Amino acid sequence: MGRKATSDVLERFVRYCEVPSQSDPRTAQTVPSTPAQFDMARVVAADLRDLGAQDVTLDEHAYVTAHWPASVGAEKRPALAFCCHLDTAWQTYGSPVHPQVKRYEGGRLVLGSGRDGAEVALDPATNPELKDLIGEDLVTSDGTSLLGGDDKAAVAMAVSLLARLAENPAIPHPALALAFVPDEEIGHGAALLDLDALGAAYGYTIDAGPLGEFCYETFNAAEATIRANGRSVHTGTAKDVMVNASEALLRVHQLIPPQDRPEFTQDREGFFYLERIEGNCEDARADYIIRDHDRNRFEARKDLLRSAVAQVNEEYALRPSAAAAQPVLSIEIRDQYRNMAEVITRPENAHLIESARRAYAACGVTMRTVPMRGGTDGAQLSFRGLPCANLSACYHNAHGVTEFVPVRELETMVDVLQALMGIYAEG
């Protein structure tokens, strides 16, 4: 569909990856959680203005929004939204990022050395999809950080789509509303996006995995913080006096079914994930996330964690220590998002699924509908009144130093977005 020999989207993607923009759950009380996200927001806003996008706005929370007018004949069609996120994952190194384009010729592909000096490589044993990518170019990091394909590949796709429209305004498309949001990786995402100003009737997030993936269902999600208050004394005189806050948290973790951890689950199986634990004898804290596609099982998981905390408090209350007379543990659970399938599967929104299928097929891609084992801005947006299903961003091995994006997938996905616009321009 008119793809250039020199790929505009590849150039943008590499350039965006070089701008560090990790979010940070430890400073989630501010939006954005990190100043670096403003750096990425400014780069994107400048690119949008250079292309001639309308109403380009960068607000005080690092949200970037813009509009693009409809092609001739599609002015009366509802505006279509595309949403991507500006931040990258916080779970590993994210700065500096040194993207590289490497040809994959089969076998192991060495990316470089990690920060500990150990070799970092892609291996067909852990990424069997590599057998279908022999002879193709892959964008990777050099092994010292994540790449940031989640979600900068999507940002590059969306901006490159506008570049096509700037070159050829006759490409059929409805009015477009673009949103680039911060802090998606820490569960905030589109929460502060002004939907009235955005002005779209429906849309798509671009934040799924390999080419062809399509998601209209996500986990129900919550985060939990368990705090422990102990009493520290010299270990030589600790009997019946010491209360070890860190050990109280470990006791809670023992009560969580071990099979319900992410590394033992798949498909629609939910889990508890211990994100971090820190502290000492007197003060300790554990942060969990709770996930399940089924709403009833999700609520049961929250109850299980509350019950585990209550049980450990009861166990400590039976000890002779006076310090244990007060509850050692407290828990706070905060809902993050709901399964957007509740919204997307409504009859009035079924077009989001079928239109995506048609757009993929028009580009020779078979759509694979998968239950998303994570979240997306579409979950928030759908329940706020902007139904949004989720399209491929074409990243593999997200949130780690072996993340990669095949160039062919990156470029093809811009074609898919163009095809999708054409479908919504038809009426």
PyMOL commands that set and color helices and strands:
alter all, ss='L'
color gray80, all
select helices_A, chain A and resi 8-17+25-27+36-51+128-132+149-167+184-186+189-192+195-198+235-237+245-254+258-260+262-264+295-317+322-325+341-344+347-349+351-362+377-383+407-426
alter helices_A, ss='H'
color red, helices_A
select strands_A, chain A and resi 54-58+64-68+80-85+100-103+109-113+119-122+137-140+176-181+202-208+213-215+220-229+271-279+283-292+329-337+368-369+388-392+404-406
alter strands_A, ss='S'
color yellow, strands_A
deselect
rebuild
show_as cartoon
